[in-house]
Amino acid sequence: MAHITYMDMINRLNNLERLAAYTGERCFESSSYEKKSRYDEENDRYIDWGANEDDGRDNPCDEDGGCILADITGAGAIVRIWTAEPRQGHIKIFIDGAKTPVVDFPFAELFDNDLHPFCDSQFCYDASRGKNCYVPITFNKSCKILTYDDWGRYFQVNYI
């Protein structure tokens, strides 16, 4: 992916023609889905399909104890963060290998519309019993998202 800026991402949100155009970009997701559920191709059957512990409790931890929500290498942008139950444990977002996070505050505050640049209700809002944040976060080399202590339950991080 070519270098992309925050303003590039904001302009995309207002360009309706671009929404219908294929750009070659790829979208990915990191989530707290239940990893026990799987399809066994060899035996053509579903294993643990009723498992329902997809709240993120089995996510790997970083060396400092933070729960890793996403660890992305390469240039791109976070385009959505979703959760069903944000709490007061901190979220930290590290861009391009920096030791200091660009975001470091209670996870619940990401969705409260009080902190810049997460203060626009068009981009951070409740929908279908979930909290959504569409404020783009761009990076050139890497992006790592960690949460700490009682951060909440359930998550999705969508990125290009």
Secondary structure by P-SEA (a helix, b strand, c coil): cccccaaaaaaaaaccccccccccbbbbbbcccccccccccccccccccccccccccccccccccccccccccccccccbbbbccccccbbbbbcccccccccccccccccccccccccccccccccccbbbbccbbbbccbbbbbbcccccccbbbbcc
